[in-house]
Each structure stands twice: as C-alpha cells, then as structure tokens.
C-alpha cells in the first residue's frame, strides 16, 4: 500500500532514537553513558504524585473537556499572572498532551499548504517536521556561535514573504541554551509589528535559567505584541513531569478555540489524572524548581569546563536549559578523522562523531545536524555529576586518539 506523502517528509525524533539506542545497549550489559535524553533525571516531586493518587482515589479518571479541566486552565492563567505579569482569560488558555502536542495542534490550525514558518537554527528537532506535517514550509535562518546562537531582526525581516504565518522563538533554547533579553525580543517583535504574522514563544525552559539572567517573554513587550503572540509552555521540564504529558498554550481566543476543536478530534482530552497533578504543580510549592536548577547549574559548569578541555572542542556557556552544544569542527580536522569519516560516513561530521563516540567511548550524544548545525553535537547534562565526569573522561580519551 502506498503511504501518504506527508510521512515521507519527516524522520523519527533523533533525541528519542539516541536515548532508545543507549537504553538498548545498557539492556545488553554494555556500559553506555547517555547524554541524549532531554528530561530531568529527578523524580517528580512527592506532593505532585500525591495529588495524582488523590485524583485516582476520588474517581477523577473520566473524560474531561477536550481543552482541559477549568481548574487547570485557571492554574495556568494564575501562573502567567504570577510569574510573567501576563493576563489571560480562561477562554484564552488550553491544555494539551505535552509541549510537542501544543506546537503540533497550533500548526494544524494555522497552516495551509505552502504557508511558511520562520525557525531560527539551531532549533528543536521537531519544529520543522511538525510544520511539514501541516503541509507548511519551514524557513530556516541560521545563527552563529560567535553571536551566542541568537538571530538578528534583520535576518527575520529578510526571511518574511507573503506566505509567512509565524516566527518561532525558543528561549532558553534547545539545543543551545541561548536566551534572549527583553531588549533583543523587542527588536524581534518590531519585525512583525505591522504584519499579520504570529510570534510563537516556546517557553518550556523558562524556569531553568542561570547567572541571574531574568527570563523575558516577547508577549511582555506591549499589549499589541501580546495579541500577536502565542505562548507555549508545560510542566515537563520545570517539575520533572516529562511522562505526564501536559503542555499548555495561551493567546488569541479564536486560535485557542480551534486548537481545542482539533484536539477534540484527535486525542480528545489530556489525561485526567495528569491534569489534576499539574494543578498541584502550578499552585503548590515552587521551591522544588530552584532545587533542580541549582543542581543543573553545578552540572553545567562541570560539563562546559570539561568539554572545553577536550582537543578540538569549543563550548559556549548556556544561559538556560540543560544542554551543552559544543563545536566539533576543529576535532574533525585532526589527522585521525579520515578513518572516522571513512567508517561512519563523510556526509555528516556530527553524525560520524556521534557514531565514533558511541563505539569508541561508549558515550551516546546527539548529532547536531537534526538541530540545524552539523558543526556541533548536543549533550544533555540532566544526569548525575558522576556520569558527566566519567562521560567527559571517555570523550576526551577518544578524541585524543585522533590528534
């Protein structure tokens, strides 16, 4: 049977694939250190799990409204007011089955065939594929390491056409950890101020930010820009609730209503139990976030220092999230690299490097190519200090064999 053309346009998520491969090797007794997984290694806080148990015991296990229970919508609206000084009505908030689902639903609502979405690179691997699944065209604009992996307003302006529907802003970023300041966001907002173009602010790493940097949201620029902004967020990263699958978005009431209609015909509602747990997460003790961020910050310093000590590697200090995105181009010029490229393929530096490190060092990293930069690899430091130190030791030993 001939499959739909849309499925031929996309690839499996490389981050999930690397994590699955590392886990399969571990299951076979092979000692692999995994830097692939984009999820906190901490357990979900006890008070959140207790809320889920209470929901089960009290029979809150049935269908809910497609766009989520009113209690969770209110908790999200309260969170936006408390943390971001943004006011949304309940009708301007919807709950989805994870942050990825939020973006997927939004693209299904916004895009007709050939419509364009501007995506700064390096980017989260799923953005372009989700745009393609909505028959849209991802328009990639590239940032440079020397500019802190941030794009300039002029680049956005040059990429805008009559088919542009939206510009994606992911700050702090996966995979680079780059975070935009309020002034930088203001200049980006000015590029669409007089155009019928949405700003999509993916804030999933909002709470994981370092060095006293203040998180900024483009919707805070002005009331007019807020009206042109859809904010995406979720409980996955902040509360270590990746498996609970709760994302949320806020913005234009008409868009939100249609997102909920799409959801009513696909997943129906997000899991009822997870929704009640998320109410507790958003309304409860927020100090659990700070405790995790302190650990991530410690690990960030370990991994960045360690990567910069490896011959041929260079790594910027991420402003937020829990990823390091070291450049590997110089390492690919070492005399031993030809053997690596001959064995693992010369078409992609980052893929060859990832394959080499997995086989030679028993360390799983993610190639930078699916993120939009073949000159880098991504390492998640959402793992223990001990594994980070041992993993860095293995990588350094493997690279020194190429010098």
Secondary structure, 3 states (H helix, E strand, C coil): CCCCHHHHCCCCCHHHHHHHHHHHHHHCCCCCEECCCCCCCCCCCHHHHHHHHHHHHCCCCCCCCCCCCHHHHHHHHHHHHHHHCCCCCHHHEEEECCHHHHHHHHHHHHCCCCCEEEEEECCCCHHHHHHHHCCCEEEEEECCHHHCCCCCHHHHHHHCCCCEEEEEEECCCCCCCCCCCHHHHHHHHHCCCCCCCEEEEECCCCCCECCCCCCCCHHHCCHHHHHCEEEEEECCCCCCCHHHCCEEEECCHHHHHHHHHHHHCCCCCCCHHHHHHHHHHHHCCCHHHHHHHHHHHHHHHHHHHHHHCCCCCECCCCCECCEECCECCCHHHCCCHHHHHHHHCCCCHHHHHHHHHHHHHCEECEECHHHCCCCEEEEECCCCHHHHHHHHHHHHHHHHCCC
